[in-house]
Amino acid sequence: MSAKRHERTFARRAALQVLYQGEILDESAAAIVADDRYLADDGPLPDYACDLLKLIDEHRSDIDGHLKATSENWTLERMPVVDRSILRLATCEMMYVDDVPLSVSINEAVELAKDFGGEDDSPRFVNGVLGRIATSLEEESNDE
């Protein structure tokens, strides 16, 4: 179990790098992966990273809708690029990956924000936004 967790942590970091690259180049991360234009410092992109990037590309409007609804006083455009990328990655995982508990997605995102966040308070900001998304997702599943 620990090996799978470590592999997914590595995959999330790799996916974040591609998402960031996509934001800077104003291209979809999926297109960057399809054209093999990502930085491969640590070897090929893990399958889990590719899966997340594909899901983000497919569901971007829903993911961004949740972010807009829960990021109090912040538009997506105002967020630092890396924070926005971390939030999209984690929100995607929370919404579309059933075998990862919400708390794990949040914790992993907070760790990414500690390592790469655009501001000193990035970890706190990411935690707050994702906490509100988790609450709304739990409420939605209870209503079904």
Phi and psi in radians as a Rosetta constraint file:
Dihedral C 1 N 2 CA 2 C 2 CIRCULARHARMONIC -1.111 0.35
Dihedral N 2 CA 2 C 2 N 3 CIRCULARHARMONIC -0.654 0.35
Dihedral C 2 N 3 CA 3 C 3 CIRCULARHARMONIC -1.114 0.35
Dihedral N 3 CA 3 C 3 N 4 CIRCULARHARMONIC -0.718 0.35
Dihedral C 3 N 4 CA 4 C 4 CIRCULARHARMONIC -1.113 0.35
Dihedral N 4 CA 4 C 4 N 5 CIRCULARHARMONIC -0.714 0.35
Dihedral C 4 N 5 CA 5 C 5 CIRCULARHARMONIC -1.088 0.35
Dihedral N 5 CA 5 C 5 N 6 CIRCULARHARMONIC -0.780 0.35
Dihedral C 5 N 6 CA 6 C 6 CIRCULARHARMONIC -1.108 0.35
Dihedral N 6 CA 6 C 6 N 7 CIRCULARHARMONIC -0.722 0.35
Dihedral C 6 N 7 CA 7 C 7 CIRCULARHARMONIC -1.072 0.35
Dihedral N 7 CA 7 C 7 N 8 CIRCULARHARMONIC -0.724 0.35
Dihedral C 7 N 8 CA 8 C 8 CIRCULARHARMONIC -1.234 0.35
Dihedral N 8 CA 8 C 8 N 9 CIRCULARHARMONIC -0.614 0.35
Dihedral C 8 N 9 CA 9 C 9 CIRCULARHARMONIC -1.063 0.35
Dihedral N 9 CA 9 C 9 N 10 CIRCULARHARMONIC -0.818 0.35
Dihedral C 9 N 10 CA 10 C 10 CIRCULARHARMONIC -1.061 0.35
Dihedral N 10 CA 10 C 10 N 11 CIRCULARHARMONIC -0.751 0.35
Dihedral C 10 N 11 CA 11 C 11 CIRCULARHARMONIC -1.123 0.35
Dihedral N 11 CA 11 C 11 N 12 CIRCULARHARMONIC -0.680 0.35
Dihedral C 11 N 12 CA 12 C 12 CIRCULARHARMONIC -1.103 0.35
Dihedral N 12 CA 12 C 12 N 13 CIRCULARHARMONIC -0.730 0.35
Dihedral C 12 N 13 CA 13 C 13 CIRCULARHARMONIC -1.081 0.35
Dihedral N 13 CA 13 C 13 N 14 CIRCULARHARMONIC -0.755 0.35
Dihedral C 13 N 14 CA 14 C 14 CIRCULARHARMONIC -1.134 0.35
Dihedral N 14 CA 14 C 14 N 15 CIRCULARHARMONIC -0.753 0.35
Dihedral C 14 N 15 CA 15 C 15 CIRCULARHARMONIC -1.091 0.35
Dihedral N 15 CA 15 C 15 N 16 CIRCULARHARMONIC -0.704 0.35
Dihedral C 15 N 16 CA 16 C 16 CIRCULARHARMONIC -1.053 0.35
Dihedral N 16 CA 16 C 16 N 17 CIRCULARHARMONIC -0.733 0.35
Dihedral C 16 N 17 CA 17 C 17 CIRCULARHARMONIC -1.074 0.35
Dihedral N 17 CA 17 C 17 N 18 CIRCULARHARMONIC -0.723 0.35
Dihedral C 17 N 18 CA 18 C 18 CIRCULARHARMONIC -1.219 0.35
Dihedral N 18 CA 18 C 18 N 19 CIRCULARHARMONIC -0.704 0.35
Dihedral C 18 N 19 CA 19 C 19 CIRCULARHARMONIC -1.045 0.35
Dihedral N 19 CA 19 C 19 N 20 CIRCULARHARMONIC -0.773 0.35
Dihedral C 19 N 20 CA 20 C 20 CIRCULARHARMONIC -1.079 0.35
Dihedral N 20 CA 20 C 20 N 21 CIRCULARHARMONIC -0.787 0.35
Dihedral C 20 N 21 CA 21 C 21 CIRCULARHARMONIC -1.034 0.35
Dihedral N 21 CA 21 C 21 N 22 CIRCULARHARMONIC -0.741 0.35
Dihedral C 21 N 22 CA 22 C 22 CIRCULARHARMONIC -1.076 0.35
Dihedral N 22 CA 22 C 22 N 23 CIRCULARHARMONIC -0.715 0.35
Dihedral C 22 N 23 CA 23 C 23 CIRCULARHARMONIC -1.106 0.35
Dihedral N 23 CA 23 C 23 N 24 CIRCULARHARMONIC -0.763 0.35
Dihedral C 23 N 24 CA 24 C 24 CIRCULARHARMONIC -1.154 0.35
Dihedral N 24 CA 24 C 24 N 25 CIRCULARHARMONIC -0.703 0.35
Dihedral C 24 N 25 CA 25 C 25 CIRCULARHARMONIC -1.518 0.35
Dihedral N 25 CA 25 C 25 N 26 CIRCULARHARMONIC -0.092 0.35
Dihedral C 25 N 26 CA 26 C 26 CIRCULARHARMONIC 0.978 0.35
Dihedral N 26 CA 26 C 26 N 27 CIRCULARHARMONIC 0.857 0.35
Dihedral C 26 N 27 CA 27 C 27 CIRCULARHARMONIC -2.357 0.35
Dihedral N 27 CA 27 C 27 N 28 CIRCULARHARMONIC 2.792 0.35
Dihedral C 27 N 28 CA 28 C 28 CIRCULARHARMONIC -1.288 0.35
Dihedral N 28 CA 28 C 28 N 29 CIRCULARHARMONIC 2.528 0.35
Dihedral C 28 N 29 CA 29 C 29 CIRCULARHARMONIC -1.095 0.35
Dihedral N 29 CA 29 C 29 N 30 CIRCULARHARMONIC -0.629 0.35
Dihedral C 29 N 30 CA 30 C 30 CIRCULARHARMONIC -1.080 0.35
Dihedral N 30 CA 30 C 30 N 31 CIRCULARHARMONIC -0.661 0.35
Dihedral C 30 N 31 CA 31 C 31 CIRCULARHARMONIC -1.179 0.35
Dihedral N 31 CA 31 C 31 N 32 CIRCULARHARMONIC -0.668 0.35
Dihedral C 31 N 32 CA 32 C 32 CIRCULARHARMONIC -1.097 0.35
Dihedral N 32 CA 32 C 32 N 33 CIRCULARHARMONIC -0.744 0.35
Dihedral C 32 N 33 CA 33 C 33 CIRCULARHARMONIC -1.177 0.35
Dihedral N 33 CA 33 C 33 N 34 CIRCULARHARMONIC -0.774 0.35
Dihedral C 33 N 34 CA 34 C 34 CIRCULARHARMONIC -1.054 0.35
Dihedral N 34 CA 34 C 34 N 35 CIRCULARHARMONIC -0.586 0.35
Dihedral C 34 N 35 CA 35 C 35 CIRCULARHARMONIC -1.628 0.35
Dihedral N 35 CA 35 C 35 N 36 CIRCULARHARMONIC 0.116 0.35
Dihedral C 35 N 36 CA 36 C 36 CIRCULARHARMONIC 0.927 0.35
Dihedral N 36 CA 36 C 36 N 37 CIRCULARHARMONIC 0.775 0.35
Dihedral C 36 N 37 CA 37 C 37 CIRCULARHARMONIC -1.901 0.35
Dihedral N 37 CA 37 C 37 N 38 CIRCULARHARMONIC 0.405 0.35
Dihedral C 37 N 38 CA 38 C 38 CIRCULARHARMONIC -1.687 0.35
Dihedral N 38 CA 38 C 38 N 39 CIRCULARHARMONIC 2.734 0.35
Dihedral C 38 N 39 CA 39 C 39 CIRCULARHARMONIC -1.297 0.35
Dihedral N 39 CA 39 C 39 N 40 CIRCULARHARMONIC 2.226 0.35
Dihedral C 39 N 40 CA 40 C 40 CIRCULARHARMONIC -2.017 0.35
Dihedral N 40 CA 40 C 40 N 41 CIRCULARHARMONIC 0.965 0.35
Dihedral C 40 N 41 CA 41 C 41 CIRCULARHARMONIC -1.045 0.35
Dihedral N 41 CA 41 C 41 N 42 CIRCULARHARMONIC -0.616 0.35
Dihedral C 41 N 42 CA 42 C 42 CIRCULARHARMONIC -1.895 0.35
Dihedral N 42 CA 42 C 42 N 43 CIRCULARHARMONIC 0.487 0.35
Dihedral C 42 N 43 CA 43 C 43 CIRCULARHARMONIC 1.666 0.35
Dihedral N 43 CA 43 C 43 N 44 CIRCULARHARMONIC -2.925 0.35
Dihedral C 43 N 44 CA 44 C 44 CIRCULARHARMONIC -1.124 0.35
Dihedral N 44 CA 44 C 44 N 45 CIRCULARHARMONIC 2.698 0.35
Dihedral C 44 N 45 CA 45 C 45 CIRCULARHARMONIC -1.162 0.35
Dihedral N 45 CA 45 C 45 N 46 CIRCULARHARMONIC 2.242 0.35
Dihedral C 45 N 46 CA 46 C 46 CIRCULARHARMONIC -1.075 0.35
Dihedral N 46 CA 46 C 46 N 47 CIRCULARHARMONIC 2.632 0.35
Dihedral C 46 N 47 CA 47 C 47 CIRCULARHARMONIC -0.996 0.35
Dihedral N 47 CA 47 C 47 N 48 CIRCULARHARMONIC -0.703 0.35
Dihedral C 47 N 48 CA 48 C 48 CIRCULARHARMONIC -1.116 0.35
Dihedral N 48 CA 48 C 48 N 49 CIRCULARHARMONIC -0.655 0.35
Dihedral C 48 N 49 CA 49 C 49 CIRCULARHARMONIC -1.104 0.35
Dihedral N 49 CA 49 C 49 N 50 CIRCULARHARMONIC -0.780 0.35
Dihedral C 49 N 50 CA 50 C 50 CIRCULARHARMONIC -1.071 0.35
Dihedral N 50 CA 50 C 50 N 51 CIRCULARHARMONIC -0.726 0.35
Dihedral C 50 N 51 CA 51 C 51 CIRCULARHARMONIC -1.075 0.35
Dihedral N 51 CA 51 C 51 N 52 CIRCULARHARMONIC -0.791 0.35
Dihedral C 51 N 52 CA 52 C 52 CIRCULARHARMONIC -1.105 0.35
Dihedral N 52 CA 52 C 52 N 53 CIRCULARHARMONIC -0.775 0.35
Dihedral C 52 N 53 CA 53 C 53 CIRCULARHARMONIC -1.104 0.35
Dihedral N 53 CA 53 C 53 N 54 CIRCULARHARMONIC -0.669 0.35
Dihedral C 53 N 54 CA 54 C 54 CIRCULARHARMONIC -1.148 0.35
Dihedral N 54 CA 54 C 54 N 55 CIRCULARHARMONIC -0.765 0.35
Dihedral C 54 N 55 CA 55 C 55 CIRCULARHARMONIC -1.083 0.35
Dihedral N 55 CA 55 C 55 N 56 CIRCULARHARMONIC -0.732 0.35
Dihedral C 55 N 56 CA 56 C 56 CIRCULARHARMONIC -1.070 0.35
Dihedral N 56 CA 56 C 56 N 57 CIRCULARHARMONIC -0.770 0.35
Dihedral C 56 N 57 CA 57 C 57 CIRCULARHARMONIC -1.090 0.35
Dihedral N 57 CA 57 C 57 N 58 CIRCULARHARMONIC -0.758 0.35
Dihedral C 57 N 58 CA 58 C 58 CIRCULARHARMONIC -1.217 0.35
Dihedral N 58 CA 58 C 58 N 59 CIRCULARHARMONIC -0.579 0.35
Dihedral C 58 N 59 CA 59 C 59 CIRCULARHARMONIC -2.070 0.35
Dihedral N 59 CA 59 C 59 N 60 CIRCULARHARMONIC 0.413 0.35
Dihedral C 59 N 60 CA 60 C 60 CIRCULARHARMONIC -0.982 0.35
Dihedral N 60 CA 60 C 60 N 61 CIRCULARHARMONIC -0.738 0.35
Dihedral C 60 N 61 CA 61 C 61 CIRCULARHARMONIC -1.154 0.35
Dihedral N 61 CA 61 C 61 N 62 CIRCULARHARMONIC -0.675 0.35
Dihedral C 61 N 62 CA 62 C 62 CIRCULARHARMONIC -1.175 0.35
Dihedral N 62 CA 62 C 62 N 63 CIRCULARHARMONIC -0.736 0.35
Dihedral C 62 N 63 CA 63 C 63 CIRCULARHARMONIC -1.079 0.35
Dihedral N 63 CA 63 C 63 N 64 CIRCULARHARMONIC -0.854 0.35
Dihedral C 63 N 64 CA 64 C 64 CIRCULARHARMONIC -1.123 0.35
Dihedral N 64 CA 64 C 64 N 65 CIRCULARHARMONIC -0.576 0.35
Dihedral C 64 N 65 CA 65 C 65 CIRCULARHARMONIC -1.076 0.35
Dihedral N 65 CA 65 C 65 N 66 CIRCULARHARMONIC -0.755 0.35
Dihedral C 65 N 66 CA 66 C 66 CIRCULARHARMONIC -1.132 0.35
Dihedral N 66 CA 66 C 66 N 67 CIRCULARHARMONIC -0.701 0.35
Dihedral C 66 N 67 CA 67 C 67 CIRCULARHARMONIC -1.135 0.35
Dihedral N 67 CA 67 C 67 N 68 CIRCULARHARMONIC -0.753 0.35
Dihedral C 67 N 68 CA 68 C 68 CIRCULARHARMONIC -1.106 0.35
Dihedral N 68 CA 68 C 68 N 69 CIRCULARHARMONIC -0.663 0.35
Dihedral C 68 N 69 CA 69 C 69 CIRCULARHARMONIC -1.260 0.35
Dihedral N 69 CA 69 C 69 N 70 CIRCULARHARMONIC -0.405 0.35
Dihedral C 69 N 70 CA 70 C 70 CIRCULARHARMONIC -2.009 0.35
Dihedral N 70 CA 70 C 70 N 71 CIRCULARHARMONIC -0.172 0.35
Dihedral C 70 N 71 CA 71 C 71 CIRCULARHARMONIC -1.616 0.35
Dihedral N 71 CA 71 C 71 N 72 CIRCULARHARMONIC 1.504 0.35
Dihedral C 71 N 72 CA 72 C 72 CIRCULARHARMONIC -1.022 0.35
Dihedral N 72 CA 72 C 72 N 73 CIRCULARHARMONIC 2.245 0.35
Dihedral C 72 N 73 CA 73 C 73 CIRCULARHARMONIC 1.129 0.35
Dihedral N 73 CA 73 C 73 N 74 CIRCULARHARMONIC 0.258 0.35
Dihedral C 73 N 74 CA 74 C 74 CIRCULARHARMONIC -2.288 0.35
Dihedral N 74 CA 74 C 74 N 75 CIRCULARHARMONIC 2.176 0.35
Dihedral C 74 N 75 CA 75 C 75 CIRCULARHARMONIC -1.485 0.35
Dihedral N 75 CA 75 C 75 N 76 CIRCULARHARMONIC 2.753 0.35
Dihedral C 75 N 76 CA 76 C 76 CIRCULARHARMONIC -1.013 0.35
Dihedral N 76 CA 76 C 76 N 77 CIRCULARHARMONIC -0.675 0.35
Dihedral C 76 N 77 CA 77 C 77 CIRCULARHARMONIC -1.149 0.35
Dihedral N 77 CA 77 C 77 N 78 CIRCULARHARMONIC -0.509 0.35
Dihedral C 77 N 78 CA 78 C 78 CIRCULARHARMONIC -1.400 0.35
Dihedral N 78 CA 78 C 78 N 79 CIRCULARHARMONIC -0.348 0.35
Dihedral C 78 N 79 CA 79 C 79 CIRCULARHARMONIC -1.200 0.35
Dihedral N 79 CA 79 C 79 N 80 CIRCULARHARMONIC 2.533 0.35
Dihedral C 79 N 80 CA 80 C 80 CIRCULARHARMONIC -0.997 0.35
Dihedral N 80 CA 80 C 80 N 81 CIRCULARHARMONIC 2.486 0.35
Dihedral C 80 N 81 CA 81 C 81 CIRCULARHARMONIC -0.934 0.35
Dihedral N 81 CA 81 C 81 N 82 CIRCULARHARMONIC -0.785 0.35
Dihedral C 81 N 82 CA 82 C 82 CIRCULARHARMONIC -1.188 0.35
Dihedral N 82 CA 82 C 82 N 83 CIRCULARHARMONIC -0.665 0.35
Dihedral C 82 N 83 CA 83 C 83 CIRCULARHARMONIC -1.124 0.35
Dihedral N 83 CA 83 C 83 N 84 CIRCULARHARMONIC -0.759 0.35
Dihedral C 83 N 84 CA 84 C 84 CIRCULARHARMONIC -1.066 0.35
Dihedral N 84 CA 84 C 84 N 85 CIRCULARHARMONIC -0.707 0.35
Dihedral C 84 N 85 CA 85 C 85 CIRCULARHARMONIC -1.152 0.35
Dihedral N 85 CA 85 C 85 N 86 CIRCULARHARMONIC -0.736 0.35
Dihedral C 85 N 86 CA 86 C 86 CIRCULARHARMONIC -1.076 0.35
Dihedral N 86 CA 86 C 86 N 87 CIRCULARHARMONIC -0.766 0.35
Dihedral C 86 N 87 CA 87 C 87 CIRCULARHARMONIC -1.140 0.35
Dihedral N 87 CA 87 C 87 N 88 CIRCULARHARMONIC -0.700 0.35
Dihedral C 87 N 88 CA 88 C 88 CIRCULARHARMONIC -1.117 0.35
Dihedral N 88 CA 88 C 88 N 89 CIRCULARHARMONIC -0.757 0.35
Dihedral C 88 N 89 CA 89 C 89 CIRCULARHARMONIC -1.051 0.35
Dihedral N 89 CA 89 C 89 N 90 CIRCULARHARMONIC -0.889 0.35
Dihedral C 89 N 90 CA 90 C 90 CIRCULARHARMONIC -1.190 0.35
Dihedral N 90 CA 90 C 90 N 91 CIRCULARHARMONIC -0.706 0.35
Dihedral C 90 N 91 CA 91 C 91 CIRCULARHARMONIC -1.102 0.35
Dihedral N 91 CA 91 C 91 N 92 CIRCULARHARMONIC -0.717 0.35
Dihedral C 91 N 92 CA 92 C 92 CIRCULARHARMONIC -1.017 0.35
Dihedral N 92 CA 92 C 92 N 93 CIRCULARHARMONIC -0.853 0.35
Dihedral C 92 N 93 CA 93 C 93 CIRCULARHARMONIC -1.081 0.35
Dihedral N 93 CA 93 C 93 N 94 CIRCULARHARMONIC -0.712 0.35
Dihedral C 93 N 94 CA 94 C 94 CIRCULARHARMONIC -1.135 0.35
Dihedral N 94 CA 94 C 94 N 95 CIRCULARHARMONIC -0.638 0.35
Dihedral C 94 N 95 CA 95 C 95 CIRCULARHARMONIC -1.499 0.35
Dihedral N 95 CA 95 C 95 N 96 CIRCULARHARMONIC -0.554 0.35
Dihedral C 95 N 96 CA 96 C 96 CIRCULARHARMONIC -2.176 0.35
Dihedral N 96 CA 96 C 96 N 97 CIRCULARHARMONIC -0.039 0.35
Dihedral C 96 N 97 CA 97 C 97 CIRCULARHARMONIC -2.003 0.35
Dihedral N 97 CA 97 C 97 N 98 CIRCULARHARMONIC 1.815 0.35
Dihedral C 97 N 98 CA 98 C 98 CIRCULARHARMONIC -1.264 0.35
Dihedral N 98 CA 98 C 98 N 99 CIRCULARHARMONIC -0.459 0.35
Dihedral C 98 N 99 CA 99 C 99 CIRCULARHARMONIC -1.579 0.35
Dihedral N 99 CA 99 C 99 N 100 CIRCULARHARMONIC 0.190 0.35
Dihedral C 99 N 100 CA 100 C 100 CIRCULARHARMONIC -2.035 0.35
Dihedral N 100 CA 100 C 100 N 101 CIRCULARHARMONIC 2.070 0.35
Dihedral C 100 N 101 CA 101 C 101 CIRCULARHARMONIC -1.075 0.35
Dihedral N 101 CA 101 C 101 N 102 CIRCULARHARMONIC 2.586 0.35
Dihedral C 101 N 102 CA 102 C 102 CIRCULARHARMONIC -0.945 0.35
Dihedral N 102 CA 102 C 102 N 103 CIRCULARHARMONIC -0.718 0.35
Dihedral C 102 N 103 CA 103 C 103 CIRCULARHARMONIC -1.106 0.35
Dihedral N 103 CA 103 C 103 N 104 CIRCULARHARMONIC -0.587 0.35
Dihedral C 103 N 104 CA 104 C 104 CIRCULARHARMONIC -1.203 0.35
Dihedral N 104 CA 104 C 104 N 105 CIRCULARHARMONIC -0.775 0.35
Dihedral C 104 N 105 CA 105 C 105 CIRCULARHARMONIC -1.024 0.35
Dihedral N 105 CA 105 C 105 N 106 CIRCULARHARMONIC -0.749 0.35
Dihedral C 105 N 106 CA 106 C 106 CIRCULARHARMONIC -1.145 0.35
Dihedral N 106 CA 106 C 106 N 107 CIRCULARHARMONIC -0.842 0.35
Dihedral C 106 N 107 CA 107 C 107 CIRCULARHARMONIC -1.054 0.35
Dihedral N 107 CA 107 C 107 N 108 CIRCULARHARMONIC -0.749 0.35
Dihedral C 107 N 108 CA 108 C 108 CIRCULARHARMONIC -1.100 0.35
Dihedral N 108 CA 108 C 108 N 109 CIRCULARHARMONIC -0.713 0.35
Dihedral C 108 N 109 CA 109 C 109 CIRCULARHARMONIC -1.147 0.35
Dihedral N 109 CA 109 C 109 N 110 CIRCULARHARMONIC -0.709 0.35
Dihedral C 109 N 110 CA 110 C 110 CIRCULARHARMONIC -1.098 0.35
Dihedral N 110 CA 110 C 110 N 111 CIRCULARHARMONIC -0.698 0.35
Dihedral C 110 N 111 CA 111 C 111 CIRCULARHARMONIC -1.114 0.35
Dihedral N 111 CA 111 C 111 N 112 CIRCULARHARMONIC -0.718 0.35
Dihedral C 111 N 112 CA 112 C 112 CIRCULARHARMONIC -1.084 0.35
Dihedral N 112 CA 112 C 112 N 113 CIRCULARHARMONIC -0.708 0.35
Dihedral C 112 N 113 CA 113 C 113 CIRCULARHARMONIC -1.142 0.35
Dihedral N 113 CA 113 C 113 N 114 CIRCULARHARMONIC -0.622 0.35
Dihedral C 113 N 114 CA 114 C 114 CIRCULARHARMONIC -1.123 0.35
Dihedral N 114 CA 114 C 114 N 115 CIRCULARHARMONIC -0.699 0.35
Dihedral C 114 N 115 CA 115 C 115 CIRCULARHARMONIC -1.400 0.35
Dihedral N 115 CA 115 C 115 N 116 CIRCULARHARMONIC -0.643 0.35
Dihedral C 115 N 116 CA 116 C 116 CIRCULARHARMONIC -2.189 0.35
Dihedral N 116 CA 116 C 116 N 117 CIRCULARHARMONIC -0.083 0.35
Dihedral C 116 N 117 CA 117 C 117 CIRCULARHARMONIC -0.907 0.35
Dihedral N 117 CA 117 C 117 N 118 CIRCULARHARMONIC 2.598 0.35
Dihedral C 117 N 118 CA 118 C 118 CIRCULARHARMONIC -1.356 0.35
Dihedral N 118 CA 118 C 118 N 119 CIRCULARHARMONIC -0.266 0.35
Dihedral C 118 N 119 CA 119 C 119 CIRCULARHARMONIC -2.432 0.35
Dihedral N 119 CA 119 C 119 N 120 CIRCULARHARMONIC 2.856 0.35
Dihedral C 119 N 120 CA 120 C 120 CIRCULARHARMONIC -1.076 0.35
Dihedral N 120 CA 120 C 120 N 121 CIRCULARHARMONIC -0.579 0.35
Dihedral C 120 N 121 CA 121 C 121 CIRCULARHARMONIC -1.679 0.35
Dihedral N 121 CA 121 C 121 N 122 CIRCULARHARMONIC 0.280 0.35
Dihedral C 121 N 122 CA 122 C 122 CIRCULARHARMONIC -0.963 0.35
Dihedral N 122 CA 122 C 122 N 123 CIRCULARHARMONIC -0.814 0.35
Dihedral C 122 N 123 CA 123 C 123 CIRCULARHARMONIC -1.023 0.35
Dihedral N 123 CA 123 C 123 N 124 CIRCULARHARMONIC -0.715 0.35
Dihedral C 123 N 124 CA 124 C 124 CIRCULARHARMONIC -1.185 0.35
Dihedral N 124 CA 124 C 124 N 125 CIRCULARHARMONIC -0.739 0.35
Dihedral C 124 N 125 CA 125 C 125 CIRCULARHARMONIC -1.081 0.35
Dihedral N 125 CA 125 C 125 N 126 CIRCULARHARMONIC -0.861 0.35
Dihedral C 125 N 126 CA 126 C 126 CIRCULARHARMONIC -1.048 0.35
Dihedral N 126 CA 126 C 126 N 127 CIRCULARHARMONIC -0.788 0.35
Dihedral C 126 N 127 CA 127 C 127 CIRCULARHARMONIC -1.055 0.35
Dihedral N 127 CA 127 C 127 N 128 CIRCULARHARMONIC -0.763 0.35
Dihedral C 127 N 128 CA 128 C 128 CIRCULARHARMONIC -1.123 0.35
Dihedral N 128 CA 128 C 128 N 129 CIRCULARHARMONIC -0.829 0.35
Dihedral C 128 N 129 CA 129 C 129 CIRCULARHARMONIC -1.107 0.35
Dihedral N 129 CA 129 C 129 N 130 CIRCULARHARMONIC -0.825 0.35
Dihedral C 129 N 130 CA 130 C 130 CIRCULARHARMONIC -1.181 0.35
Dihedral N 130 CA 130 C 130 N 131 CIRCULARHARMONIC -0.557 0.35
Dihedral C 130 N 131 CA 131 C 131 CIRCULARHARMONIC -1.090 0.35
Dihedral N 131 CA 131 C 131 N 132 CIRCULARHARMONIC -0.723 0.35
Dihedral C 131 N 132 CA 132 C 132 CIRCULARHARMONIC -1.189 0.35
Dihedral N 132 CA 132 C 132 N 133 CIRCULARHARMONIC -0.657 0.35
Dihedral C 132 N 133 CA 133 C 133 CIRCULARHARMONIC -1.137 0.35
Dihedral N 133 CA 133 C 133 N 134 CIRCULARHARMONIC -0.748 0.35
Dihedral C 133 N 134 CA 134 C 134 CIRCULARHARMONIC -1.031 0.35
Dihedral N 134 CA 134 C 134 N 135 CIRCULARHARMONIC -0.760 0.35
Dihedral C 134 N 135 CA 135 C 135 CIRCULARHARMONIC -1.067 0.35
Dihedral N 135 CA 135 C 135 N 136 CIRCULARHARMONIC -0.778 0.35
Dihedral C 135 N 136 CA 136 C 136 CIRCULARHARMONIC -1.184 0.35
Dihedral N 136 CA 136 C 136 N 137 CIRCULARHARMONIC -0.650 0.35
Dihedral C 136 N 137 CA 137 C 137 CIRCULARHARMONIC -1.165 0.35
Dihedral N 137 CA 137 C 137 N 138 CIRCULARHARMONIC -0.676 0.35
Dihedral C 137 N 138 CA 138 C 138 CIRCULARHARMONIC -1.134 0.35
Dihedral N 138 CA 138 C 138 N 139 CIRCULARHARMONIC -0.700 0.35
Dihedral C 138 N 139 CA 139 C 139 CIRCULARHARMONIC -1.127 0.35
Dihedral N 139 CA 139 C 139 N 140 CIRCULARHARMONIC -0.723 0.35
Dihedral C 139 N 140 CA 140 C 140 CIRCULARHARMONIC -1.080 0.35
Dihedral N 140 CA 140 C 140 N 141 CIRCULARHARMONIC -0.734 0.35
Dihedral C 140 N 141 CA 141 C 141 CIRCULARHARMONIC -1.238 0.35
Dihedral N 141 CA 141 C 141 N 142 CIRCULARHARMONIC -0.498 0.35
Dihedral C 141 N 142 CA 142 C 142 CIRCULARHARMONIC -1.257 0.35
Dihedral N 142 CA 142 C 142 N 143 CIRCULARHARMONIC -0.508 0.35
Dihedral C 142 N 143 CA 143 C 143 CIRCULARHARMONIC -1.332 0.35
Dihedral N 143 CA 143 C 143 N 144 CIRCULARHARMONIC -0.301 0.35
